[in-house]
Amino acid sequence: MSYLIKNDLLLEFSESELAVLTGEPTGKTINWDRVEFASLNADKAIDTYLWNIYQVPFAEESVPSLVRKLSLDLTVVYLHEILYKNSEIPNAIIWRRIYAIKMLKDLRDKKIILEEIK
């Protein structure tokens, strides 16, 4: 189970943009296996930071909205890392990663807390 909802990506990217980001240069077909790989890695990173503070993995029906956002951000970062493995990643993506990791550290260090988990 992924913290990311597929529609979250489709709200941020058009289908053709997401297809290109997942390795299809023509923009015709989204590689959902690559999305799942990136998403699972994002969720593993989240769980690694939060394992001592929250009961992870989060249940599908109770994923906090901030965790979903961080999963989206890190999934996008990992997709870019795959796509740009032989060149420089755009600065906006680097900053997205920095922000997500900072939020995870703040959650881990209890500087911020998640909304109540049901």
Backbone as ProteinMPNN parsed JSONL, in Angstrom:
{"seq_chain_A": "MSYLIKNDLLLEFSESELAVLTGEPTGKTINWDRVEFASLNADKAIDTYLWNIYQVPFAEESVPSLVRKLSLDLTVVYLHEILYKNSEIPNAIIWRRIYAIKMLKDLRDKKIILEEIK", "coords_chain_A": {"N_chain_A": [[0.833, -1.167, 0.0], [0.563, 2.152, -0.836], [1.318, 5.428, 0.386], [0.795, 7.483, -1.235], [-1.688, 8.691, -3.415], [-2.716, 7.798, -6.585], [-4.08, 9.723, -8.08], [-3.158, 12.074, -6.952], [-0.708, 12.588, -8.179], [-1.637, 12.989, -10.761], [-3.016, 15.319, -10.466], [-1.032, 17.13, -10.202], [0.597, 16.785, -12.446], [0.105, 16.589, -15.975], [-1.183, 13.801, -17.87], [0.519, 13.275, -20.017], [2.843, 14.672, -19.26], [3.513, 13.229, -16.961], [3.966, 10.763, -18.118], [6.288, 11.292, -19.609], [7.989, 11.936, -17.483], [8.168, 9.452, -16.309], [9.706, 8.094, -18.06], [8.905, 7.774, -20.733], [9.505, 9.098, -23.666], [7.796, 10.076, -25.675], [5.518, 10.764, -24.375], [3.176, 9.297, -24.187], [2.483, 6.966, -22.725], [2.143, 6.2, -19.377], [4.475, 4.943, -17.114], [3.55, 2.975, -14.827], [4.693, 1.115, -13.137], [7.183, 2.191, -12.59], [6.38, 4.49, -11.249], [5.224, 3.287, -8.985], [7.508, 2.056, -7.886], [9.075, 4.333, -7.22], [7.308, 5.549, -5.439], [7.038, 3.624, -3.378], [9.655, 3.663, -2.409], [9.723, 6.281, -1.463], [7.833, 6.084, 0.594], [9.116, 4.247, 2.261], [11.265, 5.788, 3.083], [9.9, 7.741, 4.554], [8.755, 6.128, 6.581], [11.116, 5.274, 7.797], [12.122, 7.61, 8.978], [10.042, 8.139, 10.788], [9.476, 5.958, 12.405], [9.952, 5.637, 15.153], [8.285, 7.403, 16.361], [5.658, 7.355, 15.419], [3.159, 4.853, 14.727], [4.107, 2.977, 12.218], [3.955, 1.067, 9.18], [1.55, 3.532, 8.094], [-1.95, 3.018, 8.309], [-3.996, 2.423, 5.48], [-6.471, 3.765, 5.436], [-6.057, 5.837, 7.175], [-3.985, 7.652, 6.592], [-2.161, 10.454, 7.334], [-2.672, 13.784, 6.063], [-0.359, 15.356, 5.693], [1.616, 13.404, 5.531], [0.831, 12.142, 3.171], [1.35, 14.267, 1.416], [4.14, 14.534, 1.726], [4.897, 12.044, 0.774], [4.095, 12.308, -1.884], [5.821, 14.431, -2.67], [8.389, 13.25, -2.305], [8.161, 11.055, -3.992], [8.012, 12.332, -6.474], [10.546, 13.476, -6.471], [12.157, 11.126, -6.521], [11.351, 10.031, -8.978], [12.36, 11.981, -10.697], [15.08, 11.678, -10.12], [15.548, 9.171, -11.22], [14.949, 9.68, -13.93], [16.825, 11.69, -14.541], [19.291, 10.471, -14.189], [21.752, 10.567, -15.466], [22.373, 13.192, -15.7], [22.048, 16.633, -14.527], [19.797, 17.214, -11.881], [16.873, 19.229, -11.817], [16.897, 22.361, -10.013], [14.567, 23.032, -8.572], [13.535, 20.563, -7.897], [15.527, 19.531, -6.282], [15.293, 21.293, -4.124], [12.742, 20.607, -3.34], [13.154, 18.078, -2.323], [14.88, 18.697, -0.168], [13.14, 20.229, 1.442], [11.157, 18.279, 2.048], [12.641, 16.349, 3.484], [13.471, 17.93, 5.62], [10.983, 18.433, 6.842], [10.333, 15.823, 7.611], [12.379, 15.361, 9.468], [11.7, 17.31, 11.347], [9.229, 16.293, 12.185], [10.119, 13.859, 13.267], [11.697, 14.853, 15.342], [9.811, 15.99, 16.888], [9.161, 18.666, 16.562], [7.145, 19.495, 15.029], [3.819, 18.151, 14.786], [1.774, 15.472, 13.623], [-1.617, 15.682, 12.426], [-4.373, 14.426, 14.355], [-4.436, 10.937, 14.354], [-6.65, 8.534, 13.295]], "CA_chain_A": [[0.0, 0.0, 0.0], [1.321, 3.391, -0.935], [0.696, 6.6, 0.989], [0.438, 8.332, -2.362], [-2.844, 8.328, -4.23], [-2.357, 8.029, -7.984], [-4.679, 10.971, -8.534], [-2.325, 13.185, -6.483], [0.252, 12.863, -9.254], [-2.352, 13.494, -11.939], [-3.402, 16.695, -10.182], [0.175, 17.946, -10.361], [1.126, 16.618, -13.8], [-0.79, 16.023, -16.977], [-0.804, 12.419, -18.171], [1.69, 13.265, -20.907], [4.007, 15.075, -18.459], [3.864, 12.107, -16.097], [4.545, 9.721, -18.991], [7.67, 11.701, -19.89], [8.723, 11.825, -16.221], [8.389, 8.036, -16.017], [10.626, 7.519, -19.026], [8.338, 7.625, -22.078], [9.799, 10.382, -24.308], [6.684, 10.561, -26.511], [4.461, 11.233, -23.495], [1.931, 8.578, -24.469], [2.155, 5.914, -21.767], [2.738, 6.335, -18.045], [5.056, 3.713, -16.584], [3.047, 2.904, -13.451], [5.643, 0.339, -12.34], [8.202, 3.141, -12.134], [5.718, 5.322, -10.236], [5.103, 2.472, -7.782], [8.861, 1.916, -7.337], [9.438, 5.609, -6.592], [6.395, 5.766, -4.319], [7.408, 2.727, -2.284], [10.893, 4.192, -1.829], [9.337, 7.467, -0.696], [7.173, 5.634, 1.819], [10.139, 3.638, 3.119], [12.01, 6.902, 3.697], [9.009, 8.319, 5.567], [8.694, 5.195, 7.703], [12.417, 5.259, 8.461], [12.206, 8.79, 9.842], [8.962, 8.258, 11.758], [9.179, 4.684, 13.055], [10.047, 5.717, 16.606], [7.32, 8.397, 16.835], [4.316, 6.939, 15.008], [3.05, 3.453, 14.33], [4.215, 2.888, 10.763], [3.348, 1.927, 8.175], [0.225, 4.054, 8.38], [-3.045, 2.275, 7.687], [-4.466, 3.09, 4.257], [-7.61, 4.654, 5.704], [-5.722, 6.898, 8.122], [-2.722, 8.323, 6.262], [-2.305, 11.896, 7.531], [-2.51, 14.557, 4.822], [1.04, 15.765, 5.555], [2.362, 12.231, 5.071], [0.507, 12.004, 1.743], [2.075, 15.326, 0.707], [5.559, 14.175, 1.73], [5.034, 10.915, -0.139], [4.036, 12.882, -3.233], [7.056, 15.174, -2.933], [9.528, 12.341, -2.45], [7.945, 10.271, -5.215], [8.411, 13.2, -7.586], [12.009, 13.555, -6.411], [12.743, 9.861, -6.98], [11.11, 9.921, -10.421], [13.342, 12.85, -11.358], [16.406, 11.072, -9.975], [15.641, 8.102, -12.216], [14.961, 10.286, -15.264], [18.029, 12.502, -14.725], [20.421, 9.761, -13.583], [23.003, 10.897, -16.153], [22.5, 14.647, -15.827], [21.691, 17.361, -13.321], [18.385, 17.325, -11.5], [16.491, 20.645, -11.682], [16.994, 22.918, -8.661], [13.27, 22.969, -7.892], [13.386, 19.201, -7.37], [16.475, 19.443, -5.162], [14.682, 22.009, -3.004], [11.59, 19.821, -2.904], [13.718, 17.013, -1.476], [15.362, 19.324, 1.068], [11.97, 20.586, 2.239], [10.519, 17.056, 2.539], [13.495, 15.756, 4.523], [13.391, 18.807, 6.793], [9.7, 18.168, 7.484], [10.438, 14.522, 8.271], [13.223, 15.541, 10.655], [10.905, 18.062, 12.32], [8.276, 15.337, 12.748], [10.888, 12.931, 14.095], [12.174, 15.561, 16.527], [8.603, 16.507, 17.537], [9.025, 20.108, 16.399], [5.773, 19.577, 14.528], [3.137, 16.882, 14.978], [0.728, 15.169, 12.651], [-2.977, 15.766, 12.952], [-4.766, 13.201, 15.049], [-4.586, 9.748, 13.522], [-7.803, 7.752, 13.774]], "C_chain_A": [[0.881, 1.235, 0.0], [0.577, 4.517, -0.226], [0.184, 7.55, -0.088], [-0.811, 7.797, -3.05], [-2.516, 8.733, -5.661], [-2.891, 9.366, -8.489], [-3.89, 12.192, -8.068], [-1.313, 13.582, -7.553], [-0.437, 13.486, -10.463], [-2.941, 14.882, -11.709], [-2.229, 17.645, -10.399], [0.715, 17.915, -11.786], [0.013, 16.167, -14.735], [-0.338, 14.586, -17.234], [0.43, 12.374, -19.068], [2.953, 13.702, -20.158], [4.468, 13.924, -17.571], [4.465, 10.964, -16.909], [6.002, 10.044, -19.298], [8.524, 11.528, -18.631], [9.019, 10.362, -15.874], [9.158, 7.329, -17.125], [10.106, 7.306, -20.432], [8.486, 8.956, -22.824], [8.654, 10.938, -25.165], [5.528, 11.073, -25.664], [3.14, 10.508, -23.662], [1.52, 7.612, -23.372], [2.893, 6.131, -20.455], [3.255, 4.973, -17.602], [4.682, 3.623, -15.1], [3.941, 2.045, -12.565], [6.734, 1.252, -11.783], [7.631, 4.072, -11.064], [5.634, 4.551, -8.921], [6.456, 2.285, -7.102], [9.274, 3.184, -6.588], [8.586, 5.86, -5.352], [6.74, 4.876, -3.129], [8.705, 3.162, -1.621], [10.62, 5.432, -0.995], [8.728, 7.049, 0.642], [8.15, 4.967, 2.782], [10.961, 4.721, 3.813], [11.175, 7.536, 4.809], [8.965, 7.424, 6.797], [10.003, 5.159, 8.491], [12.569, 6.45, 9.407], [11.215, 8.727, 11.001], [8.711, 7.009, 12.599], [9.164, 4.769, 14.575], [9.007, 6.662, 17.212], [5.883, 7.943, 16.576], [4.329, 5.448, 14.671], [3.006, 3.404, 12.804], [4.37, 1.431, 10.367], [1.938, 2.354, 8.585], [-0.819, 3.196, 7.668], [-3.605, 3.1, 6.535], [-5.57, 4.102, 4.535], [-7.273, 5.809, 6.642], [-4.366, 7.557, 7.851], [-2.924, 9.823, 6.444], [-2.003, 12.661, 6.239], [-1.067, 15.017, 4.624], [1.896, 14.6, 5.057], [2.081, 11.985, 3.594], [1.271, 13.029, 0.918], [3.565, 14.997, 0.633], [5.824, 12.987, 0.814], [4.999, 11.392, -1.591], [5.347, 13.571, -3.566], [8.233, 14.244, -3.169], [9.377, 11.43, -3.662], [8.383, 11.061, -6.428], [9.933, 13.331, -7.629], [12.632, 12.279, -6.971], [12.503, 9.626, -8.468], [12.09, 10.784, -11.204], [14.747, 12.265, -11.259], [16.605, 9.94, -10.982], [15.795, 8.704, -13.612], [16.278, 11.01, -15.548], [19.277, 11.808, -14.179], [21.764, 10.1, -14.221], [23.181, 12.396, -16.382], [22.027, 15.309, -14.537], [20.186, 17.423, -13.118], [18.055, 18.814, -11.37], [16.511, 21.108, -10.221], [15.679, 22.841, -7.9], [13.051, 21.591, -7.261], [14.337, 18.979, -6.194], [15.878, 20.118, -3.933], [13.46, 21.272, -2.473], [12.048, 18.694, -1.974], [14.173, 17.575, -0.131], [14.2, 19.651, 1.994], [11.332, 19.329, 2.845], [11.339, 16.427, 3.664], [13.485, 16.614, 5.779], [12.091, 18.574, 7.556], [9.745, 16.827, 8.229], [11.29, 14.612, 9.537], [12.473, 16.304, 11.739], [9.843, 17.175, 12.972], [8.985, 14.376, 13.696], [11.297, 13.568, 15.419], [11.053, 16.227, 17.312], [8.532, 18.026, 17.543], [7.668, 20.439, 15.794], [5.15, 18.198, 14.757], [2.082, 16.711, 13.891], [-0.632, 15.388, 13.282], [-3.344, 14.422, 13.552], [-5.007, 12.067, 14.059], [-5.696, 8.892, 14.127], [-7.461, 6.295, 13.878]], "O_chain_A": [[1.839, 1.327, 0.767], [-0.653, 4.555, -0.235], [-0.748, 8.322, 0.137], [-0.961, 6.59, -3.239], [-2.093, 9.86, -5.921], [-2.213, 10.06, -9.248], [-3.941, 13.239, -8.713], [-1.089, 14.767, -7.8], [0.1, 14.388, -11.106], [-3.327, 15.552, -12.667], [-2.414, 18.814, -10.738], [1.235, 18.919, -12.275], [-0.903, 15.452, -14.331], [0.769, 14.205, -16.855], [1.294, 11.515, -18.887], [4.027, 13.153, -20.401], [5.666, 13.672, -17.442], [5.372, 10.277, -16.439], [6.856, 9.158, -19.252], [9.648, 11.032, -18.703], [10.017, 10.073, -15.214], [9.253, 6.102, -17.129], [10.802, 6.712, -21.256], [7.669, 9.857, -22.631], [8.562, 12.15, -25.355], [4.642, 11.751, -26.184], [2.09, 11.047, -23.314], [0.328, 7.45, -23.11], [4.119, 6.234, -20.43], [2.55, 3.97, -17.706], [5.398, 4.125, -14.234], [3.948, 2.231, -11.348], [7.155, 1.097, -10.637], [8.311, 4.402, -10.093], [5.937, 5.097, -7.86], [6.546, 2.349, -5.876], [9.763, 3.115, -5.461], [9.091, 6.331, -4.333], [6.731, 5.339, -1.988], [8.847, 3.044, -0.404], [11.22, 5.614, 0.064], [9.071, 7.597, 1.69], [8.017, 5.113, 3.997], [11.309, 4.589, 4.987], [11.695, 7.834, 5.885], [9.118, 7.898, 7.923], [9.991, 5.029, 9.715], [13.089, 6.305, 10.513], [11.516, 9.213, 12.091], [7.805, 7.012, 13.433], [8.42, 4.03, 15.219], [8.86, 6.721, 18.432], [5.004, 8.128, 17.418], [5.373, 4.869, 14.372], [1.998, 3.745, 12.185], [4.875, 0.633, 11.157], [1.237, 1.65, 9.312], [-0.59, 2.713, 6.559], [-3.675, 4.327, 6.612], [-5.598, 5.176, 3.934], [-8.117, 6.674, 6.879], [-3.681, 7.972, 8.786], [-3.774, 10.411, 5.775], [-1.18, 12.234, 5.429], [-0.595, 15.064, 3.488], [2.801, 14.798, 4.247], [2.996, 11.653, 2.841], [1.785, 12.709, -0.154], [4.183, 15.168, -0.418], [6.86, 12.931, 0.151], [5.781, 10.932, -2.422], [5.926, 13.328, -4.625], [8.99, 14.425, -4.123], [10.372, 11.072, -4.292], [9.05, 10.528, -7.315], [10.533, 13.299, -8.704], [13.536, 12.344, -7.804], [13.367, 9.075, -9.15], [12.592, 10.37, -12.25], [15.521, 12.347, -12.213], [17.695, 9.77, -11.529], [16.663, 8.291, -14.382], [16.791, 10.953, -16.666], [20.219, 12.476, -13.753], [22.806, 9.938, -13.587], [24.035, 12.815, -17.163], [21.654, 14.633, -13.578], [19.416, 17.651, -14.052], [18.874, 19.583, -10.866], [16.184, 20.345, -9.313], [15.683, 22.606, -6.692], [12.439, 21.485, -6.198], [13.982, 18.312, -5.222], [15.949, 19.579, -2.828], [13.18, 21.317, -1.275], [11.402, 18.403, -0.967], [13.885, 17.0, 0.918], [14.264, 19.383, 3.194], [11.002, 19.318, 4.031], [10.784, 16.019, 4.684], [13.491, 16.082, 6.889], [12.096, 18.524, 8.786], [9.247, 16.72, 9.35], [10.959, 14.008, 10.557], [12.595, 15.983, 12.921], [9.587, 17.29, 14.17], [8.503, 14.113, 14.798], [11.256, 12.932, 16.472], [11.306, 16.941, 18.282], [7.913, 18.615, 18.429], [7.116, 21.517, 16.017], [5.86, 17.203, 14.902], [1.576, 17.68, 13.327], [-0.794, 15.297, 14.499], [-2.698, 13.409, 13.283], [-5.699, 12.235, 13.054], [-5.677, 8.571, 15.315], [-8.307, 5.488, 14.264]]}, "name": "protein", "num_of_chains": 1, "seq": "MSYLIKNDLLLEFSESELAVLTGEPTGKTINWDRVEFASLNADKAIDTYLWNIYQVPFAEESVPSLVRKLSLDLTVVYLHEILYKNSEIPNAIIWRRIYAIKMLKDLRDKKIILEEIK"}
